């Protein structure tokens, strides 16, 4: 329930604009981290991977339908 305040954080009452400014800064930092962690694959590699996953999904559906028809 209780949090220890970071030593870098000043212990003061913030105005509404200061609070909004800090929240906006935190949001921009977190989105920059997300962008930095984006895919290392190229667009062609992603498209190839998608096509392979779709193909694998079709094979799995076919295998499952054969397995279910054999067990019936």
N, CA, C, O and CB atoms as a CASP TS submission, in Angstrom:
PFRMAT TS
TARGET T0000
AUTHOR 0000-0000-0000
METHOD Language model
MODEL 1
PARENT N/A
ATOM      1  N   UNK     1       0.809  -1.180   0.000  1.00  0.00           N
ATOM      2  CA  UNK     1       0.000   0.000   0.000  1.00  0.00           C
ATOM      3  C   UNK     1       0.860   1.255   0.000  1.00  0.00           C
ATOM      4  O   UNK     1       0.618   2.178  -0.778  1.00  0.00           O
ATOM      5  CB  UNK     1      -0.924  -0.008   1.183  1.00  0.00           C
ATOM      6  N   UNK     2       1.862   1.291   0.870  1.00  0.00           N
ATOM      7  CA  UNK     2       2.714   2.470   0.966  1.00  0.00           C
ATOM      8  C   UNK     2       3.911   2.312   0.048  1.00  0.00           C
ATOM      9  O   UNK     2       4.430   1.212  -0.140  1.00  0.00           O
ATOM     10  CB  UNK     2       3.174   2.703   2.418  1.00  0.00           C
ATOM     11  N   UNK     3       4.344   3.436  -0.525  1.00  0.00           N
ATOM     12  CA  UNK     3       5.512   3.432  -1.394  1.00  0.00           C
ATOM     13  C   UNK     3       6.590   4.302  -0.792  1.00  0.00           C
ATOM     14  O   UNK     3       6.311   5.334  -0.181  1.00  0.00           O
ATOM     15  CB  UNK     3       5.153   3.915  -2.808  1.00  0.00           C
ATOM     16  N   UNK     4       7.813   3.875  -0.969  1.00  0.00           N
ATOM     17  CA  UNK     4       8.932   4.705  -0.540  1.00  0.00           C
ATOM     18  C   UNK     4       9.171   5.738  -1.641  1.00  0.00           C
ATOM     19  O   UNK     4       9.264   5.392  -2.819  1.00  0.00           O
ATOM     20  CB  UNK     4      10.229   3.841  -0.260  1.00  0.00           C
ATOM     21  N   UNK     5       9.267   6.991  -1.251  1.00  0.00           N
ATOM     22  CA  UNK     5       9.514   8.034  -2.232  1.00  0.00           C
ATOM     23  C   UNK     5      10.960   7.959  -2.708  1.00  0.00           C
ATOM     24  O   UNK     5      11.867   7.791  -1.893  1.00  0.00           O
ATOM     25  CB  UNK     5       9.206   9.425  -1.642  1.00  0.00           C
ATOM     26  N   UNK     6      11.190   8.081  -4.020  1.00  0.00           N
ATOM     27  CA  UNK     6      12.564   8.110  -4.511  1.00  0.00           C
ATOM     28  C   UNK     6      13.286   9.352  -3.999  1.00  0.00           C
ATOM     29  O   UNK     6      12.686  10.417  -3.856  1.00  0.00           O
ATOM     30  CB  UNK     6      12.591   8.070  -6.049  1.00  0.00           C
ATOM     31  N   UNK     7      14.566   9.204  -3.730  1.00  0.00           N
ATOM     32  CA  UNK     7      15.329  10.332  -3.180  1.00  0.00           C
ATOM     33  C   UNK     7      15.445  11.485  -4.179  1.00  0.00           C
ATOM     34  O   UNK     7      15.625  12.633  -3.773  1.00  0.00           O
ATOM     35  CB  UNK     7      16.725   9.868  -2.762  1.00  0.00           C
ATOM     36  N   UNK     8      15.346  11.198  -5.465  1.00  0.00           N
ATOM     37  CA  UNK     8      15.454  12.240  -6.483  1.00  0.00           C
ATOM     38  C   UNK     8      14.179  13.075  -6.576  1.00  0.00           C
ATOM     39  O   UNK     8      14.204  14.199  -7.078  1.00  0.00           O
ATOM     40  CB  UNK     8      15.766  11.619  -7.838  1.00  0.00           C
ATOM     41  N   UNK     9      13.084  12.534  -6.099  1.00  0.00           N
ATOM     42  CA  UNK     9      11.790  13.200  -6.212  1.00  0.00           C
ATOM     43  C   UNK     9      11.618  14.227  -5.100  1.00  0.00           C
ATOM     44  O   UNK     9      11.708  13.875  -3.924  1.00  0.00           O
ATOM     45  CB  UNK     9      10.648  12.173  -6.171  1.00  0.00           C
ATOM     46  N   UNK    10      11.372  15.489  -5.447  1.00  0.00           N
ATOM     47  CA  UNK    10      11.158  16.487  -4.398  1.00  0.00           C
ATOM     48  C   UNK    10       9.819  16.241  -3.703  1.00  0.00           C
ATOM     49  O   UNK    10       8.829  15.893  -4.346  1.00  0.00           O
ATOM     50  CB  UNK    10      11.207  17.920  -4.988  1.00  0.00           C
ATOM     51  N   UNK    11       9.803  16.425  -2.397  1.00  0.00           N
ATOM     52  CA  UNK    11       8.579  16.229  -1.623  1.00  0.00           C
ATOM     53  C   UNK    11       7.847  17.561  -1.518  1.00  0.00           C
ATOM     54  O   UNK    11       8.050  18.323  -0.573  1.00  0.00           O
ATOM     55  CB  UNK    11       8.891  15.653  -0.208  1.00  0.00           C
ATOM     56  N   UNK    12       7.002  17.826  -2.494  1.00  0.00           N
ATOM     57  CA  UNK    12       6.256  19.082  -2.513  1.00  0.00           C
ATOM     58  C   UNK    12       4.914  18.837  -3.173  1.00  0.00           C
ATOM     59  O   UNK    12       4.711  17.833  -3.856  1.00  0.00           O
ATOM     60  CB  UNK    12       7.043  20.200  -3.255  1.00  0.00           C
ATOM     61  N   UNK    13       4.017  19.755  -2.959  1.00  0.00           N
ATOM     62  CA  UNK    13       2.714  19.671  -3.609  1.00  0.00           C
ATOM     63  C   UNK    13       2.874  20.234  -5.016  1.00  0.00           C
ATOM     64  O   UNK    13       3.364  21.348  -5.201  1.00  0.00           O
ATOM     65  CB  UNK    13       1.605  20.449  -2.797  1.00  0.00           C
ATOM     66  N   UNK    14       2.455  19.451  -6.001  1.00  0.00           N
ATOM     67  CA  UNK    14       2.596  19.884  -7.389  1.00  0.00           C
ATOM     68  C   UNK    14       1.324  20.573  -7.855  1.00  0.00           C
ATOM     69  O   UNK    14       0.216  20.216  -7.456  1.00  0.00           O
ATOM     70  CB  UNK    14       2.923  18.689  -8.303  1.00  0.00           C
ATOM     71  N   UNK    15       1.512  21.560  -8.701  1.00  0.00           N
ATOM     72  CA  UNK    15       0.345  22.191  -9.317  1.00  0.00           C
ATOM     73  C   UNK    15      -0.195  21.249 -10.385  1.00  0.00           C
ATOM     74  O   UNK    15       0.462  20.278 -10.760  1.00  0.00           O
ATOM     75  CB  UNK    15       0.706  23.592  -9.929  1.00  0.00           C
ATOM     76  N   UNK    16      -1.374  21.537 -10.861  1.00  0.00           N
ATOM     77  CA  UNK    16      -1.986  20.695 -11.886  1.00  0.00           C
ATOM     78  C   UNK    16      -1.129  20.662 -13.142  1.00  0.00           C
ATOM     79  O   UNK    16      -0.949  19.599 -13.736  1.00  0.00           O
ATOM     80  CB  UNK    16      -3.394  21.194 -12.221  1.00  0.00           C
ATOM     81  N   UNK    17      -0.597  21.807 -13.559  1.00  0.00           N
ATOM     82  CA  UNK    17       0.216  21.846 -14.782  1.00  0.00           C
ATOM     83  C   UNK    17       1.518  21.067 -14.605  1.00  0.00           C
ATOM     84  O   UNK    17       1.980  20.418 -15.544  1.00  0.00           O
ATOM     85  CB  UNK    17       0.525  23.301 -15.174  1.00  0.00           C
ATOM     86  N   UNK    18       2.121  21.124 -13.405  1.00  0.00           N
ATOM     87  CA  UNK    18       3.336  20.345 -13.152  1.00  0.00           C
ATOM     88  C   UNK    18       3.040  18.846 -13.198  1.00  0.00           C
ATOM     89  O   UNK    18       3.820  18.066 -13.746  1.00  0.00           O
ATOM     90  CB  UNK    18       3.945  20.725 -11.788  1.00  0.00           C
ATOM     91  N   UNK    19       1.915  18.455 -12.622  1.00  0.00           N
ATOM     92  CA  UNK    19       1.530  17.048 -12.637  1.00  0.00           C
ATOM     93  C   UNK    19       1.316  16.564 -14.061  1.00  0.00           C
ATOM     94  O   UNK    19       1.801  15.497 -14.437  1.00  0.00           O
ATOM     95  CB  UNK    19       0.262  16.828 -11.809  1.00  0.00           C
ATOM     96  N   UNK    20       0.592  17.343 -14.852  1.00  0.00           N
ATOM     97  CA  UNK    20       0.340  16.977 -16.248  1.00  0.00           C
ATOM     98  C   UNK    20       1.644  16.924 -17.026  1.00  0.00           C
ATOM     99  O   UNK    20       1.845  16.023 -17.841  1.00  0.00           O
ATOM    100  CB  UNK    20      -0.632  17.973 -16.906  1.00  0.00           C
ATOM    101  N   UNK    21       2.530  17.880 -16.783  1.00  0.00           N
ATOM    102  CA  UNK    21       3.816  17.903 -17.465  1.00  0.00           C
ATOM    103  C   UNK    21       4.627  16.650 -17.146  1.00  0.00           C
ATOM    104  O   UNK    21       5.216  16.047 -18.042  1.00  0.00           O
ATOM    105  CB  UNK    21       4.602  19.155 -17.076  1.00  0.00           C
ATOM    106  N   UNK    22       4.658  16.258 -15.872  1.00  0.00           N
ATOM    107  CA  UNK    22       5.406  15.058 -15.485  1.00  0.00           C
ATOM    108  C   UNK    22       4.799  13.803 -16.093  1.00  0.00           C
ATOM    109  O   UNK    22       5.521  12.918 -16.551  1.00  0.00           O
ATOM    110  CB  UNK    22       5.451  14.927 -13.966  1.00  0.00           C
ATOM    111  N   UNK    23       3.478  13.727 -16.096  1.00  0.00           N
ATOM    112  CA  UNK    23       2.824  12.566 -16.698  1.00  0.00           C
ATOM    113  C   UNK    23       3.115  12.487 -18.193  1.00  0.00           C
ATOM    114  O   UNK    23       3.362  11.405 -18.724  1.00  0.00           O
ATOM    115  CB  UNK    23       1.311  12.622 -16.458  1.00  0.00           C
ATOM    116  N   UNK    24       3.086  13.634 -18.870  1.00  0.00           N
ATOM    117  CA  UNK    24       3.379  13.662 -20.303  1.00  0.00           C
ATOM    118  C   UNK    24       4.817  13.241 -20.565  1.00  0.00           C
ATOM    119  O   UNK    24       5.083  12.513 -21.521  1.00  0.00           O
ATOM    120  CB  UNK    24       3.123  15.061 -20.880  1.00  0.00           C
ATOM    121  N   UNK    25       5.752  13.692 -19.724  1.00  0.00           N
ATOM    122  CA  UNK    25       7.149  13.303 -19.890  1.00  0.00           C
ATOM    123  C   UNK    25       7.331  11.809 -19.678  1.00  0.00           C
ATOM    124  O   UNK    25       8.060  11.160 -20.428  1.00  0.00           O
ATOM    125  CB  UNK    25       8.037  14.081 -18.923  1.00  0.00           C
ATOM    126  N   UNK    26       6.674  11.256 -18.663  1.00  0.00           N
ATOM    127  CA  UNK    26       6.777   9.819 -18.412  1.00  0.00           C
ATOM    128  C   UNK    26       6.203   9.031 -19.575  1.00  0.00           C
ATOM    129  O   UNK    26       6.760   8.005 -19.967  1.00  0.00           O
ATOM    130  CB  UNK    26       6.056   9.444 -17.112  1.00  0.00           C
ATOM    131  N   UNK    27       5.092   9.503 -20.129  1.00  0.00           N
ATOM    132  CA  UNK    27       4.469   8.826 -21.256  1.00  0.00           C
ATOM    133  C   UNK    27       5.376   8.855 -22.477  1.00  0.00           C
ATOM    134  O   UNK    27       5.519   7.849 -23.172  1.00  0.00           O
ATOM    135  CB  UNK    27       3.125   9.465 -21.583  1.00  0.00           C
ATOM    136  N   UNK    28       5.989  10.007 -22.741  1.00  0.00           N
ATOM    137  CA  UNK    28       6.861  10.095 -23.913  1.00  0.00           C
ATOM    138  C   UNK    28       8.100   9.228 -23.739  1.00  0.00           C
ATOM    139  O   UNK    28       8.585   8.645 -24.709  1.00  0.00           O
ATOM    140  CB  UNK    28       7.271  11.550 -24.168  1.00  0.00           C
ATOM    141  N   UNK    29       8.621   9.132 -22.513  1.00  0.00           N
ATOM    142  CA  UNK    29       9.776   8.264 -22.269  1.00  0.00           C
ATOM    143  C   UNK    29       9.407   6.806 -22.464  1.00  0.00           C
ATOM    144  O   UNK    29      10.174   6.047 -23.056  1.00  0.00           O
ATOM    145  CB  UNK    29      10.325   8.480 -20.857  1.00  0.00           C
ATOM    146  N   UNK    30       8.240   6.404 -21.973  1.00  0.00           N
ATOM    147  CA  UNK    30       7.842   5.007 -22.103  1.00  0.00           C
ATOM    148  C   UNK    30       7.549   4.653 -23.555  1.00  0.00           C
ATOM    149  O   UNK    30       7.855   3.543 -23.990  1.00  0.00           O
ATOM    150  CB  UNK    30       6.620   4.718 -21.236  1.00  0.00           C
ATOM    151  N   UNK    31       6.957   5.585 -24.319  1.00  0.00           N
ATOM    152  CA  UNK    31       6.701   5.284 -25.724  1.00  0.00           C
ATOM    153  C   UNK    31       8.001   5.263 -26.513  1.00  0.00           C
ATOM    154  O   UNK    31       8.107   4.523 -27.491  1.00  0.00           O
ATOM    155  CB  UNK    31       5.733   6.308 -26.326  1.00  0.00           C
ATOM    156  N   UNK    32       8.990   6.051 -26.117  1.00  0.00           N
ATOM    157  CA  UNK    32      10.291   5.996 -26.782  1.00  0.00           C
ATOM    158  C   UNK    32      10.948   4.647 -26.530  1.00  0.00           C
ATOM    159  O   UNK    32      11.600   4.096 -27.417  1.00  0.00           O
ATOM    160  CB  UNK    32      11.206   7.140 -26.294  1.00  0.00           C
ATOM    161  N   UNK    33      10.777   4.113 -25.323  1.00  0.00           N
ATOM    162  CA  UNK    33      11.321   2.788 -25.026  1.00  0.00           C
ATOM    163  C   UNK    33      10.628   1.728 -25.866  1.00  0.00           C
ATOM    164  O   UNK    33      11.271   0.805 -26.366  1.00  0.00           O
ATOM    165  CB  UNK    33      11.171   2.461 -23.532  1.00  0.00           C
ATOM    166  N   UNK    34       9.304   1.864 -26.023  1.00  0.00           N
ATOM    167  CA  UNK    34       8.575   0.892 -26.841  1.00  0.00           C
ATOM    168  C   UNK    34       9.043   0.947 -28.283  1.00  0.00           C
ATOM    169  O   UNK    34       9.202  -0.093 -28.921  1.00  0.00           O
ATOM    170  CB  UNK    34       7.065   1.145 -26.767  1.00  0.00           C
ATOM    171  N   UNK    35       9.266   2.154 -28.810  1.00  0.00           N
ATOM    172  CA  UNK    35       9.737   2.280 -30.183  1.00  0.00           C
ATOM    173  C   UNK    35      11.133   1.707 -30.322  1.00  0.00           C
ATOM    174  O   UNK    35      11.461   1.119 -31.353  1.00  0.00           O
ATOM    175  CB  UNK    35       9.718   3.740 -30.627  1.00  0.00           C
ATOM    176  N   UNK    36      11.953   1.867 -29.306  1.00  0.00           N
ATOM    177  CA  UNK    36      13.300   1.314 -29.336  1.00  0.00           C
ATOM    178  C   UNK    36      13.312  -0.192 -29.296  1.00  0.00           C
ATOM    179  O   UNK    36      14.286  -0.818 -29.714  1.00  0.00           O
ATOM    180  CB  UNK    36      14.097   1.845 -28.195  1.00  0.00           C
ATOM    181  N   UNK    37      12.241  -0.786 -28.798  1.00  0.00           N
ATOM    182  CA  UNK    37      12.134  -2.240 -28.700  1.00  0.00           C
ATOM    183  C   UNK    37      11.320  -2.808 -29.847  1.00  0.00           C
ATOM    184  O   UNK    37      10.814  -3.927 -29.756  1.00  0.00           O
ATOM    185  CB  UNK    37      11.509  -2.640 -27.370  1.00  0.00           C
ATOM    186  N   UNK    38      11.192  -2.064 -30.904  1.00  0.00           N
ATOM    187  CA  UNK    38      10.372  -2.540 -32.014  1.00  0.00           C
ATOM    188  C   UNK    38      11.040  -3.724 -32.701  1.00  0.00           C
ATOM    189  O   UNK    38      12.152  -4.119 -32.350  1.00  0.00           O
ATOM    190  CB  UNK    38      10.121  -1.411 -33.024  1.00  0.00           C
ATOM    191  N   UNK    39      10.355  -4.270 -33.665  1.00  0.00           N
ATOM    192  CA  UNK    39      10.801  -5.488 -34.333  1.00  0.00           C
ATOM    193  C   UNK    39      12.147  -5.283 -35.017  1.00  0.00           C
ATOM    194  O   UNK    39      12.422  -4.226 -35.584  1.00  0.00           O
ATOM    195  CB  UNK    39       9.761  -5.943 -35.351  1.00  0.00           C
ATOM    196  N   UNK    40      12.973  -6.313 -34.952  1.00  0.00           N
ATOM    197  CA  UNK    40      14.261  -6.269 -35.639  1.00  0.00           C
ATOM    198  C   UNK    40      14.136  -6.895 -37.020  1.00  0.00           C
ATOM    199  O   UNK    40      15.113  -6.955 -37.766  1.00  0.00           O
ATOM    200  CB  UNK    40      15.348  -6.990 -34.816  1.00  0.00           C
ATOM    201  N   UNK    41      12.933  -7.366 -37.365  1.00  0.00           N
ATOM    202  CA  UNK    41      12.701  -7.973 -38.669  1.00  0.00           C
ATOM    203  C   UNK    41      12.327  -6.902 -39.688  1.00  0.00           C
ATOM    204  O   UNK    41      11.708  -5.893 -39.352  1.00  0.00           O
ATOM    205  CB  UNK    41      11.598  -9.042 -38.581  1.00  0.00           C
ATOM    206  N   UNK    42      12.710  -7.139 -40.921  1.00  0.00           N
ATOM    207  CA  UNK    42      12.315  -6.219 -41.989  1.00  0.00           C
ATOM    208  C   UNK    42      10.870  -6.491 -42.374  1.00  0.00           C
ATOM    209  O   UNK    42      10.285  -7.488 -41.950  1.00  0.00           O
ATOM    210  CB  UNK    42      13.249  -6.361 -43.225  1.00  0.00           C
ATOM    211  N   UNK    43      10.299  -5.610 -43.173  1.00  0.00           N
ATOM    212  CA  UNK    43       8.908  -5.776 -43.603  1.00  0.00           C
ATOM    213  C   UNK    43       8.737  -7.051 -44.423  1.00  0.00           C
ATOM    214  O   UNK    43       7.736  -7.751 -44.269  1.00  0.00           O
ATOM    215  CB  UNK    43       8.451  -4.558 -44.423  1.00  0.00           C
ATOM    216  N   UNK    44       9.699  -7.362 -45.291  1.00  0.00           N
ATOM    217  CA  UNK    44       9.620  -8.591 -46.092  1.00  0.00           C
ATOM    218  C   UNK    44       9.681  -9.828 -45.209  1.00  0.00           C
ATOM    219  O   UNK    44       8.962 -10.798 -45.449  1.00  0.00           O
ATOM    220  CB  UNK    44      10.752  -8.631 -47.124  1.00  0.00           C
ATOM    221  N   UNK    45      10.536  -9.803 -44.187  1.00  0.00           N
ATOM    222  CA  UNK    45      10.632 -10.936 -43.274  1.00  0.00           C
ATOM    223  C   UNK    45       9.333 -11.119 -42.497  1.00  0.00           C
ATOM    224  O   UNK    45       8.894 -12.246 -42.269  1.00  0.00           O
ATOM    225  CB  UNK    45      11.806 -10.746 -42.306  1.00  0.00           C
ATOM    226  N   UNK    46       8.716 -10.002 -42.090  1.00  0.00           N
ATOM    227  CA  UNK    46       7.439 -10.085 -41.387  1.00  0.00           C
ATOM    228  C   UNK    46       6.349 -10.664 -42.281  1.00  0.00           C
ATOM    229  O   UNK    46       5.560 -11.498 -41.837  1.00  0.00           O
ATOM    230  CB  UNK    46       7.022  -8.707 -40.884  1.00  0.00           C
ATOM    231  N   UNK    47       6.301 -10.230 -43.531  1.00  0.00           N
ATOM    232  CA  UNK    47       5.300 -10.751 -44.462  1.00  0.00           C
ATOM    233  C   UNK    47       5.516 -12.236 -44.714  1.00  0.00           C
ATOM    234  O   UNK    47       4.557 -13.004 -44.790  1.00  0.00           O
ATOM    235  CB  UNK    47       5.345  -9.979 -45.788  1.00  0.00           C
ATOM    236  N   UNK    48       6.773 -12.638 -44.842  1.00  0.00           N
ATOM    237  CA  UNK    48       7.093 -14.050 -45.036  1.00  0.00           C
ATOM    238  C   UNK    48       6.674 -14.870 -43.822  1.00  0.00           C
ATOM    239  O   UNK    48       6.135 -15.968 -43.957  1.00  0.00           O
ATOM    240  CB  UNK    48       8.592 -14.229 -45.305  1.00  0.00           C
ATOM    241  N   UNK    49       6.929 -14.323 -42.634  1.00  0.00           N
ATOM    242  CA  UNK    49       6.554 -15.026 -41.406  1.00  0.00           C
ATOM    243  C   UNK    49       5.034 -15.143 -41.293  1.00  0.00           C
ATOM    244  O   UNK    49       4.521 -16.183 -40.879  1.00  0.00           O
ATOM    245  CB  UNK    49       7.125 -14.299 -40.173  1.00  0.00           C
ATOM    246  N   UNK    50       4.314 -14.084 -41.659  1.00  0.00           N
ATOM    247  CA  UNK    50       2.845 -14.133 -41.631  1.00  0.00           C
ATOM    248  C   UNK    50       2.323 -15.210 -42.576  1.00  0.00           C
ATOM    249  O   UNK    50       1.443 -15.991 -42.217  1.00  0.00           O
ATOM    250  CB  UNK    50       2.248 -12.762 -42.011  1.00  0.00           C
ATOM    251  N   UNK    51       2.878 -15.243 -43.792  1.00  0.00           N
ATOM    252  CA  UNK    51       2.447 -16.239 -44.778  1.00  0.00           C
ATOM    253  C   UNK    51       2.722 -17.650 -44.264  1.00  0.00           C
ATOM    254  O   UNK    51       1.892 -18.545 -44.427  1.00  0.00           O
ATOM    255  CB  UNK    51       3.163 -16.013 -46.129  1.00  0.00           C
ATOM    256  N   UNK    52       3.878 -17.847 -43.650  1.00  0.00           N
ATOM    257  CA  UNK    52       4.220 -19.158 -43.101  1.00  0.00           C
ATOM    258  C   UNK    52       3.271 -19.546 -41.970  1.00  0.00           C
ATOM    259  O   UNK    52       2.863 -20.704 -41.872  1.00  0.00           O
ATOM    260  CB  UNK    52       5.668 -19.163 -42.599  1.00  0.00           C
ATOM    261  N   UNK    53       2.920 -18.593 -41.121  1.00  0.00           N
ATOM    262  CA  UNK    53       1.996 -18.880 -40.020  1.00  0.00           C
ATOM    263  C   UNK    53       0.602 -19.219 -40.551  1.00  0.00           C
ATOM    264  O   UNK    53      -0.063 -20.104 -40.013  1.00  0.00           O
ATOM    265  CB  UNK    53       1.918 -17.680 -39.055  1.00  0.00           C
ATOM    266  N   UNK    54       0.157 -18.534 -41.587  1.00  0.00           N
ATOM    267  CA  UNK    54      -1.145 -18.828 -42.191  1.00  0.00           C
ATOM    268  C   UNK    54      -1.128 -20.224 -42.799  1.00  0.00           C
ATOM    269  O   UNK    54      -2.080 -20.988 -42.641  1.00  0.00           O
ATOM    270  CB  UNK    54      -1.507 -17.773 -43.266  1.00  0.00           C
ATOM    271  N   UNK    55      -0.048 -20.551 -43.494  1.00  0.00           N
ATOM    272  CA  UNK    55       0.098 -21.877 -44.096  1.00  0.00           C
ATOM    273  C   UNK    55       0.108 -22.959 -43.018  1.00  0.00           C
ATOM    274  O   UNK    55      -0.557 -23.986 -43.158  1.00  0.00           O
ATOM    275  CB  UNK    55       1.389 -21.948 -44.936  1.00  0.00           C
ATOM    276  N   UNK    56       0.869 -22.725 -41.935  1.00  0.00           N
ATOM    277  CA  UNK    56       0.917 -23.682 -40.829  1.00  0.00           C
ATOM    278  C   UNK    56      -0.457 -23.845 -40.188  1.00  0.00           C
ATOM    279  O   UNK    56      -0.846 -24.954 -39.823  1.00  0.00           O
ATOM    280  CB  UNK    56       1.940 -23.234 -39.776  1.00  0.00           C
ATOM    281  N   UNK    57      -1.188 -22.751 -40.052  1.00  0.00           N
ATOM    282  CA  UNK    57      -2.535 -22.816 -39.488  1.00  0.00           C
ATOM    283  C   UNK    57      -3.460 -23.663 -40.346  1.00  0.00           C
ATOM    284  O   UNK    57      -4.274 -24.423 -39.822  1.00  0.00           O
ATOM    285  CB  UNK    57      -3.110 -21.419 -39.334  1.00  0.00           C
ATOM    286  N   UNK    58      -3.338 -23.534 -41.666  1.00  0.00           N
ATOM    287  CA  UNK    58      -4.160 -24.338 -42.575  1.00  0.00           C
ATOM    288  C   UNK    58      -3.811 -25.817 -42.433  1.00  0.00           C
ATOM    289  O   UNK    58      -4.704 -26.664 -42.411  1.00  0.00           O
ATOM    290  CB  UNK    58      -3.966 -23.878 -44.039  1.00  0.00           C
ATOM    291  N   UNK    59      -2.517 -26.133 -42.337  1.00  0.00           N
ATOM    292  CA  UNK    59      -2.103 -27.529 -42.134  1.00  0.00           C
ATOM    293  C   UNK    59      -2.648 -28.073 -40.820  1.00  0.00           C
ATOM    294  O   UNK    59      -3.101 -29.217 -40.760  1.00  0.00           O
ATOM    295  CB  UNK    59      -0.567 -27.646 -42.155  1.00  0.00           C
ATOM    296  N   UNK    60      -2.607 -27.262 -39.771  1.00  0.00           N
ATOM    297  CA  UNK    60      -3.096 -27.708 -38.463  1.00  0.00           C
ATOM    298  C   UNK    60      -4.603 -27.956 -38.496  1.00  0.00           C
ATOM    299  O   UNK    60      -5.082 -28.925 -37.906  1.00  0.00           O
ATOM    300  CB  UNK    60      -2.757 -26.670 -37.382  1.00  0.00           C
ATOM    301  N   UNK    61      -5.356 -27.089 -39.178  1.00  0.00           N
ATOM    302  CA  UNK    61      -6.802 -27.291 -39.298  1.00  0.00           C
ATOM    303  C   UNK    61      -7.100 -28.584 -40.053  1.00  0.00           C
ATOM    304  O   UNK    61      -7.981 -29.353 -39.667  1.00  0.00           O
ATOM    305  CB  UNK    61      -7.461 -26.091 -40.012  1.00  0.00           C
ATOM    306  N   UNK    62      -6.358 -28.810 -41.130  1.00  0.00           N
ATOM    307  CA  UNK    62      -6.556 -30.030 -41.919  1.00  0.00           C
ATOM    308  C   UNK    62      -6.235 -31.265 -41.079  1.00  0.00           C
ATOM    309  O   UNK    62      -6.988 -32.239 -41.095  1.00  0.00           O
ATOM    310  CB  UNK    62      -5.676 -30.006 -43.193  1.00  0.00           C
ATOM    311  N   UNK    63      -5.131 -31.230 -40.351  1.00  0.00           N
ATOM    312  CA  UNK    63      -4.734 -32.356 -39.498  1.00  0.00           C
ATOM    313  C   UNK    63      -5.783 -32.616 -38.424  1.00  0.00           C
ATOM    314  O   UNK    63      -6.132 -33.766 -38.153  1.00  0.00           O
ATOM    315  CB  UNK    63      -3.364 -32.086 -38.846  1.00  0.00           C
ATOM    316  N   UNK    64      -6.283 -31.549 -37.815  1.00  0.00           N
ATOM    317  CA  UNK    64      -7.279 -31.697 -36.759  1.00  0.00           C
ATOM    318  C   UNK    64      -8.584 -32.275 -37.301  1.00  0.00           C
ATOM    319  O   UNK    64      -9.200 -33.129 -36.662  1.00  0.00           O
ATOM    320  CB  UNK    64      -7.540 -30.352 -36.090  1.00  0.00           C
ATOM    321  N   UNK    65      -9.007 -31.809 -38.480  1.00  0.00           N
ATOM    322  CA  UNK    65     -10.247 -32.345 -39.055  1.00  0.00           C
ATOM    323  C   UNK    65     -10.085 -33.816 -39.409  1.00  0.00           C
ATOM    324  O   UNK    65     -11.023 -34.593 -39.233  1.00  0.00           O
ATOM    325  CB  UNK    65     -10.657 -31.543 -40.305  1.00  0.00           C
ATOM    326  N   UNK    66      -8.903 -34.223 -39.910  1.00  0.00           N
ATOM    327  CA  UNK    66      -8.653 -35.641 -40.199  1.00  0.00           C
ATOM    328  C   UNK    66      -8.649 -36.463 -38.921  1.00  0.00           C
ATOM    329  O   UNK    66      -9.199 -37.563 -38.883  1.00  0.00           O
ATOM    330  CB  UNK    66      -7.318 -35.814 -40.938  1.00  0.00           C
ATOM    331  N   UNK    67      -8.037 -35.938 -37.888  1.00  0.00           N
ATOM    332  CA  UNK    67      -7.969 -36.646 -36.606  1.00  0.00           C
ATOM    333  C   UNK    67      -9.366 -36.818 -36.015  1.00  0.00           C
ATOM    334  O   UNK    67      -9.695 -37.886 -35.497  1.00  0.00           O
ATOM    335  CB  UNK    67      -7.060 -35.887 -35.614  1.00  0.00           C
ATOM    336  N   UNK    68     -10.186 -35.773 -36.092  1.00  0.00           N
ATOM    337  CA  UNK    68     -11.548 -35.853 -35.562  1.00  0.00           C
ATOM    338  C   UNK    68     -12.409 -36.818 -36.373  1.00  0.00           C
ATOM    339  O   UNK    68     -13.231 -37.540 -35.809  1.00  0.00           O
ATOM    340  CB  UNK    68     -12.191 -34.467 -35.549  1.00  0.00           C
ATOM    341  N   UNK    69     -12.223 -36.834 -37.699  1.00  0.00           N
ATOM    342  CA  UNK    69     -13.021 -37.740 -38.533  1.00  0.00           C
ATOM    343  C   UNK    69     -12.614 -39.199 -38.308  1.00  0.00           C
ATOM    344  O   UNK    69     -13.459 -40.090 -38.404  1.00  0.00           O
ATOM    345  CB  UNK    69     -12.865 -37.373 -40.023  1.00  0.00           C
ATOM    346  N   UNK    70     -11.340 -39.460 -38.011  1.00  0.00           N
ATOM    347  CA  UNK    70     -10.884 -40.826 -37.723  1.00  0.00           C
ATOM    348  C   UNK    70     -11.429 -41.319 -36.391  1.00  0.00           C
ATOM    349  O   UNK    70     -11.753 -42.499 -36.253  1.00  0.00           O
ATOM    350  CB  UNK    70      -9.352 -40.889 -37.715  1.00  0.00           C
ATOM    351  N   UNK    71     -11.535 -40.431 -35.413  1.00  0.00           N
ATOM    352  CA  UNK    71     -11.995 -40.836 -34.086  1.00  0.00           C
ATOM    353  C   UNK    71     -13.513 -41.016 -34.043  1.00  0.00           C
ATOM    354  O   UNK    71     -14.028 -41.631 -33.110  1.00  0.00           O
ATOM    355  CB  UNK    71     -11.564 -39.806 -33.045  1.00  0.00           C
ATOM    356  N   UNK    72     -14.239 -40.493 -35.031  1.00  0.00           N
ATOM    357  CA  UNK    72     -15.712 -40.606 -35.040  1.00  0.00           C
ATOM    358  C   UNK    72     -16.184 -41.937 -35.549  1.00  0.00           C
ATOM    359  O   UNK    72     -17.389 -42.181 -35.615  1.00  0.00           O
ATOM    360  CB  UNK    72     -16.319 -39.517 -35.880  1.00  0.00           C
TER
END
